[in-house]
Amino acid sequence: MNATKIVGLIGLLLAIVGGFVTIPYAAAILVIIGLFVGIGIAAQDHVRVIVSAIALATLSGALTPIPALGPYLAAILINVSMMTAGAALMIIGLNIYRRFKP
């Protein structure tokens, strides 16, 4: 296991715990973790990560109507979408950098 996977697992754990309790600055922490994880994502997975970030951000609220458990599941998916958004932003930033570097 490398450092990127360990940080990614810590991010997932934070996203799950953050679904049940309030963690100060959880969104910022998850985005920063996503930025770090985004560096290590292989080129063939870039499109999957970007599409996953968009899908999670768009569809994470769909679980809210489930009685008793829905708001917690939605909060977890919203937190995971924060991490994937950070990874997608890093991928996009790296692609722009590689495109225009001298």
C-alpha positions as a Markdown table, in Angstrom:
| # | Residue | x | y | z |
|---|---|---|---|---|
| 1 | Met | 0.0 | 0.0 | 0.0 |
| 2 | Asn | 1.4 | 3.4 | -1.0 |
| 3 | Ala | 0.8 | 6.8 | 0.7 |
| 4 | Thr | -1.8 | 7.8 | -1.9 |
| 5 | Lys | -4.0 | 4.9 | -1.1 |
| 6 | Ile | -3.6 | 5.4 | 2.7 |
| 7 | Val | -4.6 | 9.1 | 2.4 |
| 8 | Gly | -7.5 | 8.1 | 0.2 |
| 9 | Leu | -8.7 | 5.6 | 2.8 |
| 10 | Ile | -8.4 | 8.2 | 5.5 |
| 11 | Gly | -10.5 | 10.5 | 3.3 |
| 12 | Leu | -13.2 | 7.8 | 3.0 |
| 13 | Leu | -13.1 | 7.3 | 6.7 |
| 14 | Leu | -13.5 | 11.0 | 7.3 |
| 15 | Ala | -16.4 | 11.1 | 4.8 |
| 16 | Ile | -18.2 | 8.3 | 6.6 |
| 17 | Val | -17.6 | 9.7 | 10.1 |
| 18 | Gly | -18.6 | 13.2 | 8.8 |
| 19 | Gly | -21.9 | 11.8 | 7.7 |
| 20 | Phe | -22.9 | 11.2 | 11.3 |
| 21 | Val | -21.1 | 13.9 | 13.3 |
| 22 | Thr | -20.1 | 17.5 | 12.5 |
| 23 | Ile | -16.4 | 17.9 | 11.8 |
| 24 | Pro | -15.1 | 21.4 | 11.5 |
| 25 | Tyr | -13.6 | 22.2 | 8.1 |
| 26 | Ala | -14.4 | 18.7 | 6.9 |
| 27 | Ala | -15.2 | 19.9 | 3.3 |
| 28 | Ala | -11.9 | 21.7 | 3.1 |
| 29 | Ile | -10.0 | 18.7 | 4.5 |
| 30 | Leu | -11.7 | 16.4 | 2.0 |
| 31 | Val | -10.9 | 18.6 | -1.0 |
| 32 | Ile | -7.2 | 18.8 | 0.1 |
| 33 | Ile | -7.1 | 15.0 | 0.5 |
| 34 | Gly | -8.7 | 14.7 | -3.0 |
| 35 | Leu | -6.1 | 17.0 | -4.4 |
| 36 | Phe | -3.4 | 14.8 | -3.0 |
| 37 | Val | -5.1 | 11.6 | -4.2 |
| 38 | Gly | -5.6 | 13.2 | -7.7 |
| 39 | Ile | -1.8 | 13.3 | -8.3 |
| 40 | Gly | -1.5 | 9.6 | -8.2 |
| 41 | Ile | -4.4 | 8.7 | -10.4 |
| 42 | Ala | -3.4 | 6.9 | -13.6 |
| 43 | Ala | -4.1 | 8.6 | -17.0 |
| 44 | Gln | -6.5 | 5.9 | -18.1 |
| 45 | Asp | -8.7 | 6.6 | -15.1 |
| 46 | His | -8.9 | 10.4 | -15.5 |
| 47 | Val | -12.3 | 10.4 | -17.3 |
| 48 | Arg | -13.8 | 8.0 | -14.8 |
| 49 | Val | -12.8 | 10.2 | -11.8 |
| 50 | Ile | -14.1 | 13.4 | -13.4 |
| 51 | Val | -17.4 | 11.8 | -14.4 |
| 52 | Ser | -17.7 | 10.3 | -10.9 |
| 53 | Ala | -17.1 | 13.7 | -9.3 |
| 54 | Ile | -19.9 | 15.2 | -11.4 |
| 55 | Ala | -22.3 | 12.3 | -10.8 |
| 56 | Leu | -21.7 | 12.2 | -7.0 |
| 57 | Ala | -22.2 | 16.0 | -6.7 |
| 58 | Thr | -25.4 | 15.8 | -8.8 |
| 59 | Leu | -27.0 | 12.6 | -7.4 |
| 60 | Ser | -25.9 | 12.5 | -3.7 |
| 61 | Gly | -29.1 | 14.1 | -2.5 |
| 62 | Ala | -31.3 | 11.4 | -4.1 |
| 63 | Leu | -31.0 | 9.3 | -1.0 |
| 64 | Thr | -32.4 | 11.9 | 1.4 |
| 65 | Pro | -36.1 | 10.7 | 1.2 |
| 66 | Ile | -35.2 | 7.3 | 2.6 |
| 67 | Pro | -36.7 | 7.2 | 6.1 |
| 68 | Ala | -34.3 | 7.4 | 9.1 |
| 69 | Leu | -31.2 | 6.5 | 7.1 |
| 70 | Gly | -31.4 | 8.8 | 4.0 |
| 71 | Pro | -29.9 | 12.0 | 5.4 |
| 72 | Tyr | -26.9 | 10.1 | 6.7 |
| 73 | Leu | -26.3 | 8.3 | 3.4 |
| 74 | Ala | -26.7 | 11.6 | 1.5 |
| 75 | Ala | -24.2 | 13.3 | 3.8 |
| 76 | Ile | -21.7 | 10.5 | 3.3 |
| 77 | Leu | -22.0 | 10.7 | -0.4 |
| 78 | Ile | -21.8 | 14.5 | -0.3 |
| 79 | Asn | -18.5 | 14.2 | 1.6 |
| 80 | Val | -17.2 | 11.6 | -0.8 |
| 81 | Ser | -18.1 | 14.0 | -3.7 |
| 82 | Met | -16.0 | 16.6 | -2.0 |
| 83 | Met | -13.0 | 14.3 | -2.1 |
| 84 | Thr | -13.6 | 13.3 | -5.7 |
| 85 | Ala | -14.1 | 16.9 | -6.7 |
| 86 | Gly | -10.6 | 17.6 | -5.3 |
| 87 | Ala | -9.2 | 14.7 | -7.3 |
| 88 | Ala | -10.9 | 15.9 | -10.4 |
| 89 | Leu | -9.6 | 19.4 | -10.0 |
| 90 | Met | -6.1 | 18.1 | -9.6 |
| 91 | Ile | -6.4 | 16.0 | -12.7 |
| 92 | Ile | -7.7 | 19.0 | -14.7 |
| 93 | Gly | -5.0 | 21.2 | -13.3 |
| 94 | Leu | -2.3 | 18.7 | -14.2 |
| 95 | Asn | -3.7 | 18.3 | -17.7 |
| 96 | Ile | -3.7 | 22.0 | -18.2 |
| 97 | Tyr | -0.1 | 22.3 | -16.9 |
| 98 | Arg | 1.1 | 19.4 | -19.1 |
| 99 | Arg | -0.6 | 21.0 | -22.1 |
| 100 | Phe | 1.1 | 24.4 | -21.8 |
| 101 | Lys | 4.4 | 23.6 | -20.2 |
| 102 | Pro | 7.4 | 24.6 | -22.3 |
